[in-house]
Amino acid sequence: MVEEKLPAARILVAAIMPVRSRATETTAKGVEEEIRSAKFQLVRSVVAKGEPQFIQQLVSNVSNDNEADVIVLVGGTGFGPNDRTCEALDSFVERRIEGFAEAYRRLLADEFALETRAL
């Protein structure tokens, strides 16, 4: 039996920033490095404003154009008034995985766990 090699996942990284943030930029760069080291294909990285309509437009365009298989959104997931990434993605979610957010936060188990929300 010949093993068929699957193509590497195409990934787009988006730094979501209502205002310019060095922390978000640094985190996004770290994600990009991890993607490259894991031998995935980094399609591109972008910066998007933290307004829900911009996040939704980004996700719609990338999906409709079949630009990437995965979209990694960094930023805008905290509890502050400008952190609206999760709410912006609500319209794209058909089914929720109950308990996923809690399991994800447990997995993080570091100083960012309280600042991160998961769908």
Secondary structure as the mmCIF struct_conf table of DSSP 4:
data_model
#
loop_
_struct_conf.conf_type_id
_struct_conf.id
_struct_conf.beg_label_comp_id
_struct_conf.beg_label_asym_id
_struct_conf.beg_label_seq_id
_struct_conf.end_label_comp_id
_struct_conf.end_label_asym_id
_struct_conf.end_label_seq_id
HELX_LH_PP_P HELX_LH_PP_P1 VAL A 2 ALA A 9
STRN STRN1 ARG A 10 MET A 17
BEND BEND1 PRO A 18 VAL A 19
HELX_RH_AL_P HELX_RH_AL_P1 ARG A 22 SER A 37
TURN_TY1_P TURN_TY1_P1 ALA A 38 LYS A 39
STRN STRN2 GLN A 41 LYS A 49
BEND BEND2 GLY A 50 GLU A 51
HELX_RH_AL_P HELX_RH_AL_P2 PRO A 52 ASN A 64
TURN_TY1_P TURN_TY1_P2 ASP A 65 ASN A 66
BEND BEND3 ASP A 69 ASP A 69
STRN STRN3 VAL A 70 VAL A 74
BEND BEND4 GLY A 75 GLY A 75
BEND BEND5 GLY A 78 GLY A 80
TURN_TY1_P TURN_TY1_P3 PRO A 81 ASN A 82
HELX_RH_AL_P HELX_RH_AL_P3 THR A 85 LEU A 89
HELX_RH_3T_P HELX_RH_3T_P1 ASP A 90 PHE A 92
BEND BEND6 GLU A 94 GLU A 94
TURN_TY1_P TURN_TY1_P4 GLU A 98 GLY A 99
HELX_RH_AL_P HELX_RH_AL_P4 PHE A 100 LEU A 108
BEND BEND7 ASP A 110 ASP A 110
TURN_TY1_P TURN_TY1_P5 GLU A 111 PHE A 112
HELX_RH_3T_P HELX_RH_3T_P2 ALA A 113 GLU A 115
#
